[in-house]
Amino acid sequence: MELKRTPLLLSLNGGYVDTLGFLSLHGLFTTHVTGNFVTFGASLTHGTSGAVAKLLALPVFCGVVVLTQLLAGALQNRSLPAFRILLCLKAALLILAAALAIHFGPFADGDAWDALATGMVLVGAMAMQNATHRLYLASAPPTTVMTLTTTQIMLDVASLIQRVPADARREAIARIKRMVPSVAAFALGCLVAAGLYIGVDMWAFALPPLLAIVPLWVKAQ
C-alpha cells in the first residue's frame, strides 16, 4: 500500500471512532474533542451522565499530543522508525479500548470508572493519530476534524464558479481532488460505525484496531 493512502485509512478510522465513542459513551467525542465543550454544557443542563468524561477529554488529548511529540523526537534521535512505532502504539491503545468496551460495556453511566477508562484510552489513541499526522503527514488533509477541510472545498468550488486565473483554477481543482476523498472516508467511517453499533453493539469496537494495523504495512517513500 502506498504511503499516500495512509491518510484515507486514518480518516476512515477517525470518523468510525468518533461516532462509536459518541454512541456508546454518552455523547463523548473521542476525536473532535473540542466538541465536548458543547456536550459538557448539555450534560450539565439536562443532568445526563458523561460530564466528567467530557471535561477530562481535552486535557488528556493535549497531554498525549505532547507525549507523542517527545516520544517521536526520542525515537528519531535513536534512528528508530518513529512513524511506524507511533502507529503501533496507537493500534495498541485501540486494542485496549476494544477490550475494555467489550468486557465492561454497554455503559449505563458515562462517568463510571470503566466508561471513563474506555473513553480516555480512545481519546489518547486519537490524540496520537492527530499528532502523528501533523508530524509525518502534514501535507495531507486532516484525518479527524473535517470542518476546515469542508470549508476549503467550498471556497475552492466558489473559486471555480468565479472567473479566476488559470493557475488559481488548477490549484483549486487539485485541492478539491486531494480533500474530497478524506471527507468521504471520514463520513464512511461514521456510517459504518453507526451500522455496526446497531448490529453488534460493543463488538463494533473490534474494527478500529484492525483498521489501525493496516497502515503498518505501508512502504516508506
KEKE-3310 file (N, C-alpha, C; in steps of 0.2 Angstrom, whole numbers, plus 5000, padded with zeros to 4 digits):
npx = (5004:5003:5011:5003:4990:4988:4983:4969:4965:4967:4958:4946:4946:4946:4933:4925:4929:4926:4912:4907:4912:4904:4891:4892:4897:4890:4888:4901:4914:4928:4937:4935:4938:4936:4923:4917:4915:4903:4894:4897:4891:4878:4876:4877:4866:4855:4856:4862:4872:4891:4897:4909:4919:4918:4924:4937:4942:4949:4961:4967:4969:4977:4988:4993:4996:5007:5016:5017:5024:5036:5041:5042:5053:5063:5064:5068:5080:5087:5088:5077:5062:5051:5038:5031:5032:5024:5012:5010:5009:4997:4988:4989:4983:4970:4967:4967:4956:4946:4945:4942:4929:4922:4922:4917:4906:4889:4888:4881:4882:4890:4900:4906:4919:4924:4918:4924:4938:4938:4934:4944:4956:4952:4952:4966:4971:4966:4972:4985:4985:4982:4993:5003:5000:5001:5015:5021:5013:5010:5007:4995:4977:4968:4964:4954:4945:4934:4929:4936:4942:4931:4926:4937:4935:4923:4926:4935:4926:4918:4928:4930:4918:4918:4927:4942:4960:4969:4979:4976:4964:4968:4975:4964:4956:4965:4966:4953:4952:4961:4956:4943:4942:4946:4936:4926:4930:4930:4917:4911:4917:4910:4897:4898:4902:4890:4881:4886:4886:4873:4870:4879:4883:4894:4904:4907:4918:4929:4933:4941:4955:4959:4958:4968:4980:4982:4989:5002:5009:5012:5023:5038:5042)
npy = (4994:5011:5025:5037:5033:5031:5042:5042:5030:5033:5043:5036:5028:5038:5044:5033:5030:5041:5042:5030:5031:5042:5037:5026:5030:5040:5052:5056:5064:5057:5060:5073:5083:5096:5098:5092:5103:5108:5097:5094:5106:5103:5091:5096:5104:5096:5086:5074:5059:5058:5069:5071:5064:5071:5083:5079:5075:5085:5089:5077:5073:5084:5081:5069:5072:5080:5071:5062:5070:5071:5058:5055:5063:5057:5044:5047:5052:5041:5034:5026:5019:5030:5034:5022:5016:5024:5022:5009:5010:5017:5008:4999:5005:5006:4993:4990:4999:4993:4980:4984:4990:4979:4970:4977:4985:4986:5004:5010:5021:5035:5041:5032:5022:5012:5016:5029:5025:5018:5028:5038:5031:5029:5043:5046:5038:5044:5056:5053:5049:5061:5069:5062:5062:5076:5077:5068:5067:5080:5087:5081:5081:5085:5071:5069:5081:5088:5100:5112:5107:5104:5118:5123:5116:5121:5134:5133:5128:5139:5147:5141:5143:5157:5169:5165:5167:5155:5148:5149:5142:5129:5126:5126:5115:5104:5104:5101:5088:5082:5084:5080:5065:5062:5068:5060:5047:5049:5051:5039:5031:5035:5031:5017:5014:5018:5009:4996:4997:4997:4984:4975:4980:4982:4975:4981:4989:4981:4983:4996:4993:4984:4992:5001:4994:4991:5002:4999:4992:5000:5005:5014:5030)
npz = (5000:4996:5003:5002:5003:5017:5025:5021:5027:5040:5041:5039:5050:5060:5059:5061:5075:5082:5080:5085:5099:5103:5102:5111:5123:5130:5122:5121:5112:5105:5095:5089:5100:5105:5103:5114:5123:5120:5122:5135:5142:5138:5145:5159:5159:5156:5165:5162:5161:5160:5160:5167:5159:5147:5152:5155:5143:5134:5142:5143:5129:5125:5133:5128:5115:5118:5124:5113:5104:5111:5112:5098:5095:5103:5098:5084:5087:5090:5079:5075:5068:5069:5064:5061:5074:5082:5075:5079:5093:5093:5088:5098:5109:5104:5104:5117:5121:5114:5121:5134:5131:5126:5136:5148:5143:5138:5143:5157:5164:5160:5167:5176:5181:5172:5160:5159:5158:5146:5137:5139:5135:5121:5117:5120:5110:5098:5099:5098:5085:5078:5082:5076:5063:5060:5062:5052:5041:5036:5025:5020:5020:5035:5046:5055:5062:5051:5048:5044:5032:5024:5023:5015:5004:4999:4997:4987:4977:4975:4970:4957:4952:4950:4940:4939:4938:4927:4934:4947:4946:4943:4954:4964:4959:4961:4975:4979:4973:4982:4994:4995:4995:5008:5017:5012:5016:5030:5033:5028:5038:5049:5045:5044:5057:5064:5059:5062:5076:5079:5075:5081:5093:5107:5101:5090:5093:5089:5076:5074:5079:5069:5058:5061:5061:5047:5040:5045:5036:5026:5013:5016:5008)
capx = (5000:5007:5010:4998:4983:4988:4978:4962:4963:4966:4951:4941:4946:4944:4926:4922:4930:4922:4905:4906:4913:4898:4885:4892:4900:4885:4890:4909:4918:4935:4941:4934:4937:4933:4915:4915:4913:4896:4891:4898:4886:4872:4876:4875:4859:4850:4858:4864:4879:4896:4900:4916:4922:4919:4928:4943:4944:4953:4967:4970:4971:4983:4994:4995:4999:5014:5020:5019:5030:5043:5042:5044:5059:5067:5064:5072:5087:5090:5087:5072:5056:5046:5031:5028:5031:5019:5006:5009:5006:4990:4984:4989:4978:4963:4965:4965:4949:4941:4945:4938:4922:4918:4921:4913:4900:4887:4890:4874:4884:4896:4905:4908:4927:4925:4917:4930:4944:4937:4934:4951:4960:4951:4954:4973:4973:4965:4977:4991:4984:4982:5000:5007:4998:5004:5022:5024:5009:5007:5004:4989:4972:4966:4960:4949:4940:4933:4926:4941:4943:4925:4926:4941:4932:4918:4929:4938:4921:4916:4933:4928:4912:4920:4932:4949:4965:4970:4984:4972:4959:4971:4976:4958:4954:4970:4965:4947:4954:4965:4952:4936:4942:4947:4930:4922:4932:4928:4909:4910:4918:4904:4891:4899:4901:4883:4878:4889:4884:4866:4870:4883:4884:4901:4909:4909:4925:4934:4936:4946:4962:4961:4960:4974:4985:4983:4995:5009:5012:5014:5030:5040:5044)
capy = (5000:5017:5030:5042:5031:5031:5047:5039:5025:5037:5047:5031:5026:5044:5045:5027:5030:5047:5041:5025:5034:5046:5032:5021:5033:5045:5058:5058:5065:5055:5063:5080:5083:5102:5097:5091:5109:5108:5091:5095:5110:5099:5086:5099:5107:5091:5081:5067:5057:5058:5076:5071:5062:5077:5088:5076:5073:5089:5089:5070:5074:5088:5078:5063:5075:5082:5065:5059:5074:5070:5051:5055:5065:5052:5039:5049:5053:5034:5032:5021:5021:5033:5034:5015:5014:5028:5019:5003:5012:5019:5002:4996:5009:5005:4986:4991:5002:4987:4975:4987:4991:4973:4967:4981:4988:4993:5008:5013:5028:5038:5044:5026:5021:5008:5020:5034:5022:5017:5034:5041:5027:5031:5050:5045:5035:5049:5061:5051:5049:5068:5071:5058:5065:5083:5076:5065:5068:5087:5089:5078:5084:5082:5065:5069:5086:5089:5107:5117:5104:5106:5125:5124:5113:5125:5140:5131:5127:5145:5150:5138:5147:5164:5169:5166:5165:5148:5145:5148:5137:5122:5124:5124:5108:5100:5104:5098:5081:5079:5084:5076:5058:5062:5069:5054:5042:5050:5050:5032:5028:5037:5027:5010:5014:5018:5002:4991:4998:4995:4977:4971:4984:4984:4972:4986:4991:4977:4985:5001:4991:4981:4997:5004:4989:4991:5006:4997:4988:5005:5006:5021:5033)
capz = (5000:4996:5009:5001:5005:5024:5027:5020:5032:5046:5041:5040:5057:5064:5058:5065:5082:5084:5080:5090:5105:5104:5103:5116:5129:5132:5119:5121:5106:5106:5090:5089:5107:5107:5103:5121:5127:5119:5125:5143:5144:5138:5151:5165:5158:5156:5171:5160:5163:5155:5161:5169:5154:5143:5155:5155:5136:5131:5145:5141:5122:5125:5136:5124:5110:5120:5124:5106:5101:5114:5110:5091:5095:5106:5093:5079:5089:5090:5072:5075:5064:5073:5061:5062:5081:5084:5073:5083:5099:5093:5087:5105:5113:5101:5106:5124:5122:5112:5126:5139:5129:5125:5143:5153:5140:5137:5149:5159:5167:5156:5172:5179:5180:5166:5154:5159:5156:5139:5134:5139:5130:5114:5116:5119:5103:5093:5100:5095:5077:5076:5082:5071:5056:5059:5062:5047:5035:5037:5018:5018:5023:5041:5046:5061:5061:5044:5047:5040:5026:5020:5021:5010:4997:4997:4995:4980:4972:4974:4965:4951:4949:4948:4935:4942:4934:4926:4939:4953:4945:4943:4962:4967:4957:4964:4982:4979:4972:4987:5001:4995:4997:5015:5019:5011:5020:5037:5033:5028:5044:5053:5043:5046:5065:5067:5057:5066:5083:5079:5074:5086:5100:5109:5097:5085:5094:5087:5070:5074:5079:5063:5053:5063:5059:5040:5038:5047:5030:5021:5012:5016:5002)
cpx = (5004:5005:5005:4991:4983:4983:4971:4960:4963:4960:4945:4940:4944:4936:4922:4923:4926:4914:4903:4907:4906:4892:4886:4894:4896:4887:4897:4912:4925:4940:4941:4933:4935:4926:4913:4913:4905:4892:4891:4892:4879:4871:4874:4868:4854:4851:4859:4871:4884:4899:4908:4921:4923:4924:4935:4946:4950:4960:4971:4973:4977:4989:4997:4999:5007:5019:5022:5025:5037:5045:5045:5051:5064:5069:5069:5079:5091:5089:5082:5066:5050:5039:5028:5027:5025:5012:5005:5006:4999:4986:4984:4983:4971:4962:4963:4958:4944:4940:4941:4930:4918:4917:4917:4906:4894:4887:4883:4876:4890:4901:4908:4915:4928:4924:4922:4936:4944:4938:4941:4956:4959:4953:4962:4975:4972:4970:4983:4991:4985:4989:5004:5006:5001:5012:5025:5019:5006:5004:4998:4983:4971:4963:4955:4944:4940:4930:4930:4942:4937:4924:4931:4939:4927:4921:4932:4932:4918:4921:4932:4922:4913:4925:4938:4954:4966:4974:4980:4966:4962:4973:4970:4956:4959:4968:4958:4948:4957:4961:4946:4937:4943:4940:4925:4924:4930:4921:4908:4912:4913:4898:4892:4899:4894:4879:4880:4887:4877:4866:4874:4885:4891:4906:4911:4916:4931:4937:4941:4954:4964:4962:4966:4980:4987:4989:5002:5013:5014:5021:5033:5043:5051)
cpy = (5006:5022:5035:5040:5030:5036:5045:5034:5028:5041:5042:5029:5032:5045:5039:5028:5036:5045:5035:5027:5038:5042:5028:5024:5040:5052:5061:5059:5063:5058:5070:5083:5090:5102:5095:5097:5109:5103:5091:5100:5107:5094:5090:5102:5102:5086:5074:5065:5058:5065:5076:5069:5067:5082:5086:5076:5078:5089:5082:5070:5078:5085:5072:5066:5077:5076:5062:5063:5072:5063:5051:5057:5061:5046:5041:5050:5046:5031:5026:5024:5024:5033:5027:5013:5018:5025:5013:5005:5014:5013:4999:4999:5007:4997:4986:4994:4996:4982:4978:4988:4984:4970:4971:4984:4983:4997:5011:5020:5030:5040:5038:5025:5017:5012:5026:5031:5021:5023:5038:5038:5029:5038:5050:5043:5040:5055:5059:5051:5056:5071:5068:5061:5072:5082:5073:5065:5075:5089:5086:5081:5081:5075:5064:5074:5088:5096:5111:5114:5105:5113:5126:5122:5118:5132:5139:5130:5134:5149:5147:5141:5154:5163:5171:5164:5157:5145:5144:5142:5130:5121:5122:5117:5103:5099:5100:5090:5078:5079:5080:5069:5058:5063:5063:5048:5043:5049:5043:5029:5029:5032:5020:5009:5013:5011:4997:4991:4996:4987:4973:4974:4984:4980:4976:4989:4987:4979:4991:4998:4988:4987:5001:5000:4990:4995:5004:4993:4993:5005:5013:5023:5036)
cpz = (5000:5002:5008:5003:5013:5027:5026:5025:5039:5046:5042:5047:5062:5064:5062:5072:5085:5085:5085:5097:5107:5106:5109:5123:5131:5129:5119:5114:5108:5101:5090:5096:5109:5107:5110:5125:5126:5123:5133:5145:5143:5143:5157:5164:5159:5161:5168:5162:5158:5155:5162:5163:5149:5145:5154:5148:5134:5135:5143:5134:5122:5128:5132:5118:5112:5121:5118:5103:5104:5112:5103:5091:5097:5101:5087:5081:5089:5084:5071:5071:5068:5071:5063:5069:5084:5082:5077:5090:5099:5092:5094:5109:5110:5103:5113:5125:5120:5118:5132:5137:5129:5132:5148:5150:5140:5144:5151:5162:5164:5161:5176:5177:5174:5160:5153:5156:5149:5135:5133:5135:5123:5113:5115:5112:5098:5093:5097:5087:5075:5076:5077:5064:5055:5059:5055:5040:5035:5030:5016:5022:5030:5041:5052:5060:5054:5043:5042:5033:5021:5018:5015:5003:4995:4994:4988:4975:4970:4969:4958:4947:4946:4943:4938:4937:4933:4931:4945:4952:4946:4951:4965:4965:4960:4972:4983:4978:4978:4994:5001:4997:5005:5019:5018:5015:5028:5037:5032:5034:5049:5052:5045:5054:5067:5065:5061:5074:5084:5079:5079:5092:5101:5105:5091:5086:5092:5080:5070:5075:5073:5058:5055:5061:5052:5038:5040:5041:5025:5020:5012:5009:5003)
residu = (MET:GLU:LEU:LYS:ARG:THR:PRO:LEU:LEU:LEU:SER:LEU:ASN:GLY:GLY:TYR:VAL:ASP:THR:LEU:GLY:PHE:LEU:SER:LEU:HIS:GLY:LEU:PHE:THR:THR:HIS:VAL:THR:GLY:ASN:PHE:VAL:THR:PHE:GLY:ALA:SER:LEU:THR:HIS:GLY:THR:SER:GLY:ALA:VAL:ALA:LYS:LEU:LEU:ALA:LEU:PRO:VAL:PHE:CYS:GLY:VAL:VAL:VAL:LEU:THR:GLN:LEU:LEU:ALA:GLY:ALA:LEU:GLN:ASN:ARG:SER:LEU:PRO:ALA:PHE:ARG:ILE:LEU:LEU:CYS:LEU:LYS:ALA:ALA:LEU:LEU:ILE:LEU:ALA:ALA:ALA:LEU:ALA:ILE:HIS:PHE:GLY:PRO:PHE:ALA:ASP:GLY:ASP:ALA:TRP:ASP:ALA:LEU:ALA:THR:GLY:MET:VAL:LEU:VAL:GLY:ALA:MET:ALA:MET:GLN:ASN:ALA:THR:HIS:ARG:LEU:TYR:LEU:ALA:SER:ALA:PRO:PRO:THR:THR:VAL:MET:THR:LEU:THR:THR:THR:GLN:ILE:MET:LEU:ASP:VAL:ALA:SER:LEU:ILE:GLN:ARG:VAL:PRO:ALA:ASP:ALA:ARG:ARG:GLU:ALA:ILE:ALA:ARG:ILE:LYS:ARG:MET:VAL:PRO:SER:VAL:ALA:ALA:PHE:ALA:LEU:GLY:CYS:LEU:VAL:ALA:ALA:GLY:LEU:TYR:ILE:GLY:VAL:ASP:MET:TRP:ALA:PHE:ALA:LEU:PRO:PRO:LEU:LEU:ALA:ILE:VAL:PRO:LEU:TRP:VAL:LYS:ALA:GLN)
# end
